[in-house]
């Protein structure tokens, strides 16, 4: 069996992982302790992100003919990829946050929804809240006026509601005129 035949399944596995990915981030993991690497993998796995250490030549072959081919120039030294199929900012957000404590972790570059970003741009991208956080904020801002209206209506009901209010009816003067004695 030729070496190429042995490598083809690996290249295909990488290609399958990055196919239809919302984002792919390349990192240099040199210098991470085993404990740090384990914790990083755990955080990425919990977020539904695929994280693999792969040979650069295998990644180059898997990236051929895709938007990810732009990452070829960053495939130097040990590299790992973090792939997200759903949340485009999740890999950058988790890796940047982790890199603040683990100085050895270095973001190289990434492709997010077809656009190539360098490490500085990935750090900026990481500041974008997750989809869930954005939806939560949107829901909170939509609920706020409804909650305030409900609070006001509840206060009106507690104060006796419309029973304490005098109705402004156009019939009231006519009734008073009917009750007045005729001269």
Beta strands, then each sheet from edge to edge (+ up, - down):
strand 1: 23-28
strand 2: 50-54
strand 3: 79-84
strand 4: 106-112
strand 5: 115-118
sheet 1: 2+ 3- 1+ 4- 5+
end
